[in-house]
Amino acid sequence: MKTSSGNFLLEDEILWESAGEGMKRQIMGYDGQIMLVKVKFNDGAIGYEHAHYHSQSTYVVSGVFEFVVDGVKQMVKEGDGIYIAPNVLHGAKCLEAGILIDVFSPMREDFLKK
């Protein structure tokens, strides 16, 4: 498996892949230690609660979301951020279509096609 992306990742050259119903993502750069992912949500799309061993930091580029992190609900909007520690249950519901930028450490190998 390839363990790093190219140096320049141009939006128009990266295919969007399904990330669930009403969601799609572009992987915008990675190596074994870190991964940057852009996720586009339609109104009402749900990122169902899940947990993974990666640290995650999320930035809200646009839209409005209801996040649940470790049982705590919080509305977030453009300009807000979320930190999710490893193995913590979390999820999101999109209340107004938008884009999130997710950073994972280490990289999400499960996001890469085998």
Secondary structure, DSSP 8 states (H G I E B T S, - for coil): ------S---GGGS--EEEETTEEEEEEEE-SS-EEEEEEE-TT-EEEEE--SSEEEEEEEEEEEEEEETTEEEEEETT-EEEE-TT--EEEEEEEEEEEEEEEES--GGGS--
